[in-house]
């Protein structure tokens, strides 16, 4: 069964480490990453640096030894989209993409770390990647692991009850303005108390925020 894991990697052991040092307030969000050979990655990266500003950020990127071929694609004033070649400190991602046929769902960098959310073909490929990092002397912290099931609820870390409750509430208009159904009416549809439904929705909303929006939150399971 496919497995999603969240991995933390020190910025010093990954691409853009000197940019992290030069622009400590910068935040990086990878939009898409392509490995077009074993020596280079081609990521599209959204970057913000509210205190340092764009000029300082651009200078830091262009002097970063892990990066080549930088191109600014979009300038939104306080957020910038770059296309760049990563050529150093990319062994982990190259291994994931080439050897394990994994998919990088999200990658987010801030302060002193990168957080990667990876879809692995199975649990064994995750274990092999962990072993690869140990053998290569790379630091890696697996903060969250969960399996995808045939209803895809695992993609967001939801329980079956939470998924059913969220879908039922949405189908009955609970999230519409004005509401198409009350909490009590949705609970009656599910044949549970409104207190139980409220708890399911609250926990489900929390898992959705953590796994769809917040990267780097502490997970439930660890690999070892």
ABEGO torsion letter per residue (X at the ends): XBBBBBBBBBAAABBGAAAAAABAABBBBBABBBBABAABBBBBBBBBBAAAEAAAAAAAAAABAABBGBBBABBAGABBBBBBBBABGAAAAAAAAAAAGBBBABBBBBEABBBBBBBBABAAAAAAAAAAAAAAGBBBBBABBBBBBAAGAAAAGBBAAAAAAAAAAAAAGAABOBBABBAAAAAAAAGBBAAAAAAAAAAAAAAAAAAAABBGBBBABBAX
